[in-house]
Amino acid sequence: MTDNDLTSWKPKSPLYLLHGDADEYIPFLNTEITYNAMEKLGALTTSLVTIPKGTHVPTEILFIRRSVAWFNAARKTP
């Protein structure tokens, strides 16, 4: 588990986290702790989007759609 710990890592590029707060497989708290730790380390380009009442599969589909849009927008940014 410690190999997968992201709480001591500060991303250097933009990072987009999206998580449903009702995810029945991966606790939302995991993402929230990770995001807060990254912010505390000074990660300025990290964002967390919470999907209220979002469960795992519907949120995963939404994540894919929003990620594609996010990458397309980033590609157009000089």
GISUL-V255386 format. One line per field, one symbol per residue. burial: I if it has 24 or more other C-alpha atoms within 12 Angstrom, else O. A space follows every 10 residues. Layout:
burial: ???
This chain:
burial: OOOOOOOOOO OOOOIIIIII IOIOOOOIOO IIOIIIOIIO OOIOOIOIOI OOOIIOOOIO OOIOOOOOOO OOOOOOOO
